[in-house]
Amino acid sequence: MSAVATELLVHYSLRRRTLVPGIHAYSRRAPPLYLNCTRRPLSAGPSLSSFELKAPKALTLRASASTDTAAVVESDVVFSETFSLKRPVKVEGKITIRLVNGKDEENWQLIVGCSLPGKWVLHWGVKYIGDVGSEWDQPPPEMRPPGSIAIKDYAIESPLEKSSTLEGESFYEVKIDFNTNNSITAINFVLKDEDSGSWYQHRGRDFKVPLTEYRHDDGNVVGAKKGFGIWPGAFGQLSNMLLKSEGAENKMDFTSCESKAPPQQNSRLEGFYEEHPIVRETLVDNSVTVSVTQCPETAKNLLYIETDLPGDVIVHWGVCKDKGRKWELPEQPYPSETKVFKNKALRTLLQRKEGGTCSSGSFTLDVGLTAFVFALKLNENTWLNNMGKDFYIPLSSSRVLNKEHSQSHSANKTKESSTAYTDGIINEIRNLVSDIASEKSRKTKIKEAQESILQEIEKLAAEAYSIFRSAIPTFTEEEVSEAEVLKPSVKIASGTGSGFEVVCQGFNWESHKSGRWYMELHQKAAELSSLGFTVVWLPPPTESVSPEGYMPKDLYNLNSRYGSIDELKSLVKRFHEVGIMVLGDAVLNHRCAHYKNQNGIWNIFGGRLNWDDRAVVADDPHFQGRGNKSSGDNFHAAPNIDHSQEFVRKDLKEWLCWLRQEIGYDGWRLDFVRGFWGGYVKDYIDASEPYFAVGEYWDSLNYTYGEMDHNQDAHRQRIVDWINATNGCAGAFDVTTKGILHSALERYEYWRLSDEKGKPPGVVGWWPSRAVTFIENHDTGSTQGHWRFPGGKEMQGYAYILTHPGTPTVFYDHIFSDYQSELSKLISVRTRNKIHCRSIVKVMKAERDVYAAIIDEKVAMKIGPGYYEPQTGPQKWSLATEGKDYKVWEAS
């Protein structure tokens, strides 16, 4: 039997990145390239990056025979680092599909297997008699294999278990038992690789195993047909087919046979077996070592690269002459085997060492250069770099060469005026952006310096993070006096607000059902303002296939299930009258089509934005797009939009600006931002200039053997990576903090609320001005309840987020409930004490049954049943509000 080709659908968890000027590429492997570098918060202190300068020491560097550099002995080492690389390698395997008879003619078993090792999951559903369209349904409970979990209301995910060994290799299978006495007409499935996030389909579509006569071959049907009859039971209503192994190349013509058997005739289903080839990319460990030495005699930097990557390795490189990180060509001569690429970069072939296990090369560079930047090219489709960015290798460092002078000079500066001291701190921050690490450790002690330092860090944090990648921008921890806190009217930058926002989510999952939600909310605007809310987040306003609004169709049609466009305008105007800013829920990742293409696929759009299939990403097999590959994760339910297309970005920017002007929105809540590169978000923010913007970057926290890890740095790192990709012009929901609060409150593990450095463990502990905290929303709570906050402990969660830095968000269902009075008191405490998104947290206790903290030396709080009272000293504390297992005090 010949095999049917199976297409590979890979969901990319990565960013689009610029490798070098003139080259834009997308990674062709499922996971992004990560280097084993230390990640640590960015602060005004030293050692911000894993690329730390090593102490000067003697090094004997022998130049490659193929280069134009001379051997240097006893030179100063200014940089030395070995980086781990993950090289993608393709591995071939097969998917097996078997339909076998059970104990009698009515009981059957579908067995799906995979020959490749890994954590495999069958994502599947069924079709019932009378179902139309391509939607799945969930099977009855008795069909679900052990370990299966329900995915919303349309699918099941069942793990494949190791079942046997074929030719010395592990084999993985899942078995689905079913009975013919039901109304199921087909089983549909795709195979998912949990380790990489890859999805495997059949000819770009779901695998379909029909259990009744199927007259439409969509090209995804498995099992060759022999004839038809009548099954007993509910299947007696439909034609029967016999399945057996025939060549997969045989055309499955279901219209040529019509059953003429009497209604009570019984015939059995014959089994079949098919194999489908798959190709999976795995990552192989390699490394690259880079060292830089400085030779005083020749006034040159000598850079040496060595790697164990196999085959021909090309270094695609350039230099930076200042802090701007712009690629430029250095002065000649160049190493041998070097070619100029489009007059913008150089390509040098590394030379194989004797024995053929390593490649290396040496580069002679002028001392005055700032950095050496490069990426490694293995072939036209494979580039290795540093976490989606070019390798950035610092060259000469004034800090290393003048260390003793800097230390003595620093000692003489202790009595300078506050103005000069401030200038010194700001210069220190600027140096942190251009240099890799600092040898000094200086703390801010002058209160008068505080405001200007905070503002300077705000401007430079995103730029600094782009360089260091392994550091997380935060802000100085020293106290800020009340008089020096930024005023609420101050707007720092587009999309970031003033820092004093308190957000209300103005809807839940059921709000659309009344058909007049805008009018209902109109009546509550004054009440929300009196409670202390300054921003309201409204539901998606556009025409949508789903009534909740998250499957948009015609973006310019704002007559939705929530109300008409005129009612929306009236609502926004009313909120502005009571002093509340309004966020629109913008769904930019995907869009539902109006028409089918020639293949019957829904990927042609209508309305004012009448895009064709070039607007759909190419690696979403459900919708056959002709755009480029996705710059993020695909959303299966609708065509994923290709934001790399200039016409798409132009249209979306015009639409956002139209919403700002026509409706009066002040900012955006951006849906499913994992689906596209954060750099596009920056483009949209720059064009629409919102007052405030927040993205929904949602993925799973880290667990070990079913228990949440204490250290969630990797999780919050991914959120911060996205914020940084936007250049810091948008915040993100602090999913990390919500998840940690779940475990802390539910399991009485309040110690989780302090990280290893004694700071808040979520995004709010690393980049508080961009962390939008919450405990519940329309997805996690409401009638969906996908990740509901521990029952009865909601007010502990709010006592935490409403007293801590970040921008807190309160869910609609909690506002209009018995919690309203308690929430109002907490918001009043926050407003009265001017707690803001950059407020300083001092964790006082983080134990099994209690967490306590002091914020800005003005507010003390505790949650949990354990004991804590703030100590009375120079400050006296008075109880401001309390509830079940929480208390909040104010300094008097």
N, C-alpha and C positions, 0 to 999 in steps of 0.2 A: 504494500500500500504506500502510495506516495504521500509525502507530508505537505500540509498546508502551511504556507509562510505566515508567520505571526509577527506583527509589528510591535515594536517596543515603545511604550509611552513612558517617558521619564518626567517626573515632576521635579523641576529644578528649584532648590532652595539656595538661591544665589542672587547676586547683583550683577547688572551690566556694568562693565568697568572699562576704562580706557587704559589699554596696556601701554601705549606710547602715543605721541601725537601721530595722527594719521591712521591708527589701527584701532578699531572697535570690534570687540569679539564677545562671544558668550561662551561660558564654560560648557564643555560637552560631557561632563560627568555629573552624576546625580548630586553628591554632596559637594559643597565648595571646598577649595583648598585651604586647610588650616595649618599654620605653623605652630610648633610647640613653644610658644612664647608666653611669658608671664603677663597676666593682665592685672593691672592695678589702677586705682583711681587717679585721675589727673588732679593735681593740687598745686599750690604755689611752692611746694617743697621740691626736693631733688628726686632723681631716679624715677622718671615718669614712664619709661618704656623698657621693654625687654631688650632693646638695642642699647644696653648700657656700655659706656666706654670703659674699657679695662684699664687697670693701672699700668703705666708705662713699664715696659720690661724689654730686655734684649731679645731679639728674634733674628734668626738667620733665615733669610728668605731667598730661595733659589728660583730665578726666573725660568719660565718655560723656554725650552729651546726654540719654540716657534714664535717667540715674542721679541720685541725690540727693547726689552728692559735689561738693565744690568743687575748683577747680584749685589745685594746690600747686606751688610753685616752690622750688627749692633745699632739697629735703628729703633726709634720710638714707636711702639704699637699704640695706635689711636683707636683701633676698632678690631674686634675679633669675635666672631659668632658662628655657631653651627646651627642651621635650621633644618627641621624635619620637613620632608616633602611627601606628599601623597600622590603617586603617579597612577592614573587610570589605566587599567588593563582589561580587555574584553575576555569574558569566559563564556563558553557556549554550553547550553544545556537543553532540556526539553520539558515541556508540559505534557502530561499524559491525562487522557480523559477516558474513563471506562463506564459503561452502563451494564450492570450485571443483575441477573435474576436473583431474588432472595429465596425465602423458604417456600413460596408458592407464586402463582402467576400474578397475584395482586400486589406483592411486595417486591420493590426494586431498590437498587442502590446505585447512586452516582458517585464515582470516586475520581477526584481530581488530585494529581500528584505533580511534583517537581523534583528534578534530579539535582538541582543546585542547592548547596547548603545555605542556610540562612533562616531568618524569622519570616515565614511566609504566612499570609492571611488571604483567605478566599472572601472577597467582597461580593455578595450575591443576593438575589431576590427572585421572585416568581411572578408569573402572569396568570391571572384567573380568567375563567370564561366570561366574556363580555367586556374585558379590559380593552381600551383603545389607546392608541399612542404608544410612546416608548417608555413610559414610566414603569418602575418596578413596584411590587408590593412585598411585604414581609410574609414569609411562609408561616404555617401553623407551628406552634411550639414543638410538637412531636417530630418535626423534620429537622430541627436545629441540632447540630452536633454538639458534644460537650465543649464548654469553653466559649460558646458563641455569645456575642453581644449585639444588641440592636443598635442600628444607626438611624436615629430619628424614627420615622414611620415608614421607611421605604426599603431598607436593606438590612442584611445581617453580615457580620464579619466573624468568620470561623477560622481558628488557627490550624495550620497544617502540622501534623505531628510526625516525628521520625518513625517510619514504619518498617523499613527493611534496608538491606544493603545490596546494591546492584553493582557488580564488578568492583567491589571494595569501597564504593562511595555511598554515603547516606542518601536515603530517599525519603521524601516528605509527602504525606497524603492527608486528605480529609474525606470522610465518607458521609454522604447525605442519604438517609433512608426515606423512602416515600411509598405511599400506597395509591393504587390506581383509583380507589373509591373516594376521590376528591375532585375538585373543580380546577385543578392546576393544569395549565396548557403548556407551560415552558418554564425552564430554569435558566436564568441569565447570571453571568458572573464575569468578574475580572480577577486577576491575581495580583496581589500587592506584596512588594518586598518592604517590610517594615524597617529594615536597617537603612535602606537608602531612600525610601519614599517613592520608589519606582512602581509604575503600574504596567501590567502586561495584558494586552488585548489581542483580539483575533481580527486581523485585517483592519485595524484601526477602530474596531467596534467591540461591543461586549460579546463574549462567547454566548451562544444561545443553544440550549438543548431542548428542542421541541418535544412535547409529550402527546401531541395530537397532530392531526393533519395540518401542515403549515404551507400555505399557498404562496407566500412571498419570501423569496430568498434574498435577504439583505446582504449576503456575502459573509455572514458571521455564524451561520448554522453549522453545527458539528453533528456527525453521525450520518452515514449514507442510508437512503431509504430503499426498501424493497417492495413494500406493498401496504395496503391499508385494510383494516377490518374494524370491528367494533369492540371496545373494551366494555366490561361490565361496569355497573355503578353509574356515577355522574358522567363518566366519559362515554356512556351510551348515547349521549346527545350529539357526539361529534364523531368525525371519521377517525379511524385508527391508522397508525403507520407502523411498519416494522422497520427496526433499525439494525443494521449489521455493518461489518467492516467492508467497505468498498473503497476504491481509489478516491482520494480526496479531490482528484481532478475531475471526477464524474460530476456532471451538472445535476443539481438536485431539483428536478422538475416535479413539483407537487401537483400540478394541474392535469397531468396525464392520466392519473388514476382516480377513479371515483368509486367509492364502496357501494356495492349493491347488495350487501349482506343484509339479512333480516335484522331487526333491532336487537334480538336476544342472542345473536351469534357471538361467541367468545373467541377471540384470537389473542395471542400473546405478543408481548414486546420482546424482540430479540436484542441481545446485547451488542455493543460495539466497543472498539478500542481505537483511539487515535493518538498520535504524537505530533506535537507542534514545537518546532525549534525556537529557542529564545537566546538572546545574548544579553548578559549582564556585565556592567562595568564594576570591577572591584578596584580597591586602592592598594597599591604596593608601597611599602615604606622605602624612601630614599632620603638623601640629605644633601645639603650644599653648605660649604664652609666659606666664609668671606673674612679676610683679614686685611687691614690697612696699616702700613707702616710709614713713618715719615723719616726721610733721610736728610739731616741738616746740611750735609756736604753738598748735595745736589739740589736742595730746595724742591724736592719732588715727593709726591705721595705714591707709594707702590701698593697697588691693590691686587690681591691674589684670590682667585676663585677655584675651588675644587669640589667635584661632585661625583657620586657613584651612580648617576643616571646612566643607563645603557644607551648604546647607539650614538649618533651624532647629536651633540648638544650645542645649540647656538645661544650665545648671550646677546640679547637685543638691548642695547644700552645707550646711555647719554650721560650728560653731566648737568648739574645745576650751578649757576654762577652767583645766585643770591638766594634769598629766602622764598622766592616766588614759586619754586618747584617746577619751573619751566624747563622742558627738555631742550638741551643745546648740544652742538657738536664741540668737542674739545679741539685744541690745536694738534696738528700732526707732529710727529709720526704716530700711526696707529699700529697695534699688534698685527702680525701677519695673519692671513686668513680672515681679514676684516673687509666688509663691504659697507658702503654708504647706502642707507635705505631712505629714499625720497628726500634726501638732503635734510632729514629731521632726526635720524638716529643712525646708530652703527650696529652691524651684526658681525660678531666674531665667533668663529668655530673653535670650540675648546679642543685641545689636543689630547688624544688617548695616551695614557701612561703605559709603560712597559707592562705586559701582562693583560692589558685591556680591561681592568676593573674600574678605573677612574679616568675622569677627564679633568683638565686644569688649564688655566691661562693666567697671565700676568698683564697688568695694565699700568702704565706710567702716566701720572696725572700731575698737573700743576698744583702747588700748595694753595693757591688763592681760590680754588674751587670749593663750593659748599658741600656738594654731595655727588655720589655716583648712583645713578638709578638704572634699574635693569629688570628684565623678565627673561625667563628661560623658555626657549622654543625647542620642542622635540620634533614636531611636524606641523603641517599646516593647520591641524585641528587641535593640537595640544600645546597649551601654554601653562607654565607653572609660575606662580607669583606669590605675593605675601598677602593672604587673606583678601584677595580681590583687588589689591593695590600693587603697584610696582614696588620692588625692593628699593628701599631708600637707605643708602649707606653713607653716613657722615664722613667727611674727610677731615681736614685740620680743624681742631677745636681750640679756641682761645682759652677755654677753661682748663684744658689739659696742659697746654704749653705754659700757662701763667698761673698755675695753681697756687704756688707759694705767694706770689704777689697779690692774688685775689684774697687769700686768707688774711694777710696782714692788712690789706686795704680795708677789708670788712671790719677788722677790729677797730680801726680808726674812725669808723663811720657811726659809732653808737650814739654820739652826742649831736648828730645833725638835727636840723629843724624838721618838723613834721612834713613839710612840703618836699624837702629833699629826700626824706625817707620814703615818701610815697612814690616819687619818681624812680627811686632805686628798685622798689618792689615791682613797679610796672615794667621797667626794663628787664627785670628778672623773668617776668612772664613772657615777654617778647622773645627773650633768649631761649626759653623753653620750647617755643614754637620752631625755632631754627636749629637749635642744638638738640642732641639726643638725651642728655642727662646733665644734671647739675651736681657739682661737688660740694655745694653749700646747702645748709639747712637753716632757713631763716623763717621765723614766725612773725606774723603781724601783731604788733603790740600797741600801735598807736591808733586809737579810736578814730581820730580825725582822718586817717588814711583809708578807713574802711570802705566808704561809699565809692570812691574812685577806683579802688582795687576791685571791688565786686563788679563794677561796670566793665572794667578792662578784661577781667576773666570772662565775662559774659560774651564779649565780642570775639575773644580768641579761642574759646573752648572748642568750638567745632573745628576750627583750623588745626589746633594742636592735636585733636584726636585723629584727624585724617593722617597726620604724620606718624603718630605713635601706635595707633590701632590696638595696642594692647593696654592702653590706659583708658580710664573712664573719667570724663570731665565732671568734677564737682567743684565746690567753691569753699573758700576759706572757712574754718570752723570757729574762728574767734567771735566773741560776742559783738552784737550790733546794738547800740543804744537806741531807744525808742525814737529819739529825735533824728537819728541818722537813717532810719528805714526809708526806703523809697516810697514816695507818696502814691496812693492808688491811681492818681490821674496820670502818672508817668507811664508812657508806653515805651518799652525797651526795644522791641523789634517786631516787624510784621509777623503775625502768627503766634506770638508768645504772650500777649496780654500784659497786664501790669504786675502780675504776681499775687494779687489779692482776690482772684476770682473764686467764687463758690458756685458750682454748676449743678443745675437740676436737670435730670433726664426727664423730659416732658411727655413721656408716653410709655406704654408697655406693649406686649405682644398682641393684646386684644383691642387696642385703641381704635383700630380701623373699623371695627364691627358696627359702630354707631352710625358711620357715614357722615358725622358732623363733629369730628374730634376738634377741629380748629375752633369751632364755636364754643365747645365745652371748655377748652383751655383758655379761651378769651375771658371767660367769667372768673378764672382763677388767677389771672395775671397779678392783680393787686395783692392777693393773699401770698403768692410766691415771693413778691417783693418785700412784703412785711416780714417774712420769715428769714430774710437776709440773703436770698439768692441774687447773684449778679449776672448769671448767664443761664440760658435755657437751651437745651438741645432738643430740636424738633425732629420728627420722623422724616424719612425720605419723601420728597414732595412730588416725584414724577409718576407718570403713568407706569404701571408695573404689572407683569404677569402674575406675580404673587400679591395678595392684597396688602401685605405688610410693607411693600415698597422696595424690597431688596432684590427684585428682579426687574430692573428698569428697562423700558422699551423706547418710547419717544421722550427724549430728555427735555424737550421744550413744551411738552404737554403736562401742565401742573395741575390738572384736574384729577385728583387721586381719591382713594377710598377714605382719606382723612378730611376731604372737603375740596372746595373749588379754589382756583387761583385767587379770586377776589377775597375769599375768606382767609386765605393764607396771608395776603397782604394786610388785611385788617388785623390779624393776630399779631404779626410782626410789629405793626405800628403801635398796637396796644402795649406790647412788652417794652417798646422804646419809651412810651409815655411814663411807665412806672420804673424806668431806670434799669432795665434788664436787656443785656445783649442777647442776640439770637444766633445759634449755630444751625446750619443746614446739614442734613445727613447726605453726603455726596457719595454715591456708589460709582466709582471710576474704574474698578477692576474688570467688570463684565457688563454685558448689555444683551438683552434678548432681541432676536432678529424678527423682522416682519415677513420675510419671504424665504423660500427654499432655493438652493442653487440647482444646477442641472442634475446633481446626484441625489436630490431630495433632502439635502442637509440645510438646516436653518442657520444661515450665516449671511444673509443679505438684509440690510437695514433700510428702514423707511423713515418718514418724517423729515424734519429739517436737516438732520444729520444722516443723509442717505448713503452711508458707507457700503462698500462691497466687502468681499472676503479678505481683502488685503488688510483690513482693520482687525482681523482675528489672528492670534498667535499661531505659528505653524506647528507647535508641539502639543496642541490640544486635539487629540484624535477624534473626539466626539463631534467636532465642528469644522474640520478640514480647512483651516485658515491658510491663507497664502502670505501672511506676514512673516516677521522674523520670529525666532524662538523667544519664549517667554523669559522675562527678566526676574520672575518670581515663581510662586507656586500656583498651579492651576486650580480654578474653581469649576467643578464638574457640571454644575447645573445649567450654565449658560455660556455663550461664547466669551472667551477671555480676550480683552482688548489689547492690541499691540501698541503700547505707548511709545515705542521707538519710531513709529511712523510720524513724520512731521505734520501731515494733514490731520491726524488724530489729535495730537497735542494742540495744534492751532484751534481746532473746533472745541476741544474741552476747555481751553483757556477762555475762549469767547463765551462759552456757556456759563462758566463760573462768574465771569465779569457781569454777564447779563443777570444772573441771579442776585448778585450784589446790588446792582442798580435797580432792577425791576421789582424785586421782592424786598430788598433791604436787609438781607442776611449780613451778619457781622463776622462770620467765620464758618469753619467747617469741622464736622466730625467725618473722617474719611474711613469708609468701610473696607475691610479686607485688604489692608495695604501690604500684606505678605505677597500679594499677587503681582506686584510690579516694583521696580527699582525706586528707592527713595529719592534719587536724583530727579525723577520726573515730578515727584511731589514738590520739590523745591521750585521747579519751573512753574507749576500751577500756583503755588503760594506767591511767588514773585509777581505773577501776572494779576492775580485777583486781590492781593494785599489785604488779607483778612486780619481782623483784630486778634483772633485766637484760632488755632487749628490743632486738632488731636487726631492721631491715627490709631486704628484698631489693628495692632500687631499681636496676634494671638498664636501661641503654640504651647506644647505641653511642658510642664516643669520636669525636673530630673528626679527619677525614682530609682531605688535599688531594692530589688526583691519586694516590690509593692509598697515600700515606705519612702516618703519624701525625703530627699537628701537635705541635710542641714545647709550645705553650701549650694546656693542657687546662682552662683556667679555666672555660670555658662548661660543660664536662662535670661537673666537680666542683661547679659552682654549682647545677646541677639537683639533685644529691644533697643538697646543703646546704639548698636550698629545701624539699625534702621534710622533712628533719630539723627545720627551723625550723617547718614547718606543724604538726608534732607538739608544738610548744612545747619542743623539745629533750628530750622525755622518752623518746626512743628513739634508738639509734644506727642506722647504715646500713653495709652492706658497702661497702668502699672499692674499687669497681670501677675507679676512675680509676688508683689505684696499681697494681692488677694489670695493667691494659693497658699502662701505661708501663714496668713491669718486663719485659713481653713484648718490647717493641721494644728496650729498653736491653740486655738480655742476648742476645737473638737476633741483633741486628745490630751488636753491639759499639758501642753508642751510650750509654754510661753517663753522658754529660753530660745526658741527659734527666732524671736523678734529682734535678736541682736546678732550681727554677723561676726566674723572672726576678728574684726577690728573695732567691735563695740558700736557699730553704726546700724541704722535700719537696713534690713537685708534685701530690700527690693530696689527698683530703679530709683526710688526716692532717696536711697542712701548713696547713690552715685551721681545722679544728675537731677536733683530735686526740681529745678525750674522747668524741666521737661516731663516730669512724672505727673500723670493725671490719675489720681487714686480713686478707687471705687470698691464696693463690696458686692454689688449686684447690678444687673442690667436686664434688658428684655430677652436676652439669650440665656443667661445663667439662671435667672429667676422667672417671674411672671408665670404663665401657664406652660412654658417650655421646660424650665427647670433643669437645664443641661448641667449646671454646676452650682447648685443652690448653696448659699451661705448657711453655715450651721444654724439650725432653727433655734430661736430664743436667744441667740447671741449676737443678733444684728447690731444692737446698740453698743456692744463692746467694740465691734468693728468700726462703727462711726465715731466712737470716742477716740479711737486711734487716728483715723484719717483726718478728722476735723480739728485735731490739735497738732498734727504733724505738718512738716513742709510738704511740697507738692501742691497740686490743685485738686481739691476733693470734689467728687461727684456723688450726688444723692439720688437714688432711684425713686421714680414716681410712686410706685406702690408703697414705699416706706414713708414718703412725705404725707400722703393722705391715708394714714393709718393711726393706730394708737401710739405710734412713735413720734408723732408730729411735735408734741410739746417738748420732749427730750431733745429732738433734733434742733428745734428752735433755740434752746438754751445753749447747746454746743456751738451752733453757728454764732450766737451772740458773744460767747467767750472768745471765739476766733477773731471776730470783727473788732471787739472792744480792745483786745490786746495786740491788734495789728499783726497777727500771725500770717505769714506769707509763704510763697512757694520756696523761698530760700532760707527760711528760718533754721536756726541751729538747734539740733537735738542732742541732749546729753542723756544717754541711757543710764538710769540709776539702778535698775534691777531687771534681770531677765532670768527667771528661775522657773521651776516646774509649774507653779500655780500663780505666778504674778509677773507682770511686766510693768515697769514704771519709767517715766522719763520727764525731764524738765526741758521746756522749749523756750528759747530766747530769754531764759531767766525770768520769764513772766508767767508762764503757765506750767503747772505740774499735773501729771495724770497717772492713773494706774488702771489696768484692766486685769481681770482674773480674780478668783476667790481669795488669793493670798493677801497678806498684810503689807501695806506701805503707807507711810505718812511723810510728807516732805519735812525735813528738819528746819526748825526755826532758828535762824542766826541773824545775820545782818538784815535778811529778808523775813518778813512775816507772811504766812500763807493763810488764805481764807477759802473755805469750800465754796466753789461756784455752782456746781451741779453734780448730781450723782444718780446712779440707777443700779440695776442688778449687775453686780460684779464690775462696776466701774465708778471712778471718782475723778473729778477735775477741780484743781485749786488755782486761784489767782494770787499773784504777789501783791501785797498791799503796802 
